[in-house]
Amino acid sequence: MPLYDCMLLVKPLVPKESIAELVGRVARRACQRNGVITDLKSFGKVQLGYGIKKLDGRHFQGQLMQMTMMVPPSFTKELHYLNKEDRLLRWLVVKHRDAVYGLEFINEDDGRNEMSGFSFNTRKDDDIELDDDDEDDDDDDDYEYEIEEEEEKK
């Protein structure tokens, strides 16, 4: 089953118990379809870039929730009942691309060979010339400039 993020933007004055009930309803539906809720995050109140107009006025703030879940692809079509939900300003479902889950995740090598795909250009130490006087060069230039200024004043 693919991994999805469901973002819920709830009106700012909706109590937390009501938001929990809304999230619970979505989670129960996911479980009925043999899905799993893998993560639930609350971002609290967020300022919106523009006002979202609803029947009860224009909202410039919202409470943002993110549900990460593994559900069948047909589950996203079942969420359209959220359109009629008065407590929501907006909702969005996004599918994770290239997500590794299930047995593929268990069999992964934990990134041990992560850098093996890159080729490294090797240089011989003979090709690199090191100049130990780099630090002193800057100071000498300033000293010479000060001497030139003093000579011009005389």
PyMOL commands that set and color helices and strands:
alter all, ss='L'
color gray80, all
select helices_A, chain A and resi 16-32+75-84+103-106+114-117+125-127+134-153
alter helices_A, ss='H'
color red, helices_A
select strands_A, chain A and resi 3-10+36-54+57-70+88-95
alter strands_A, ss='S'
color yellow, strands_A
deselect
rebuild
show_as cartoon
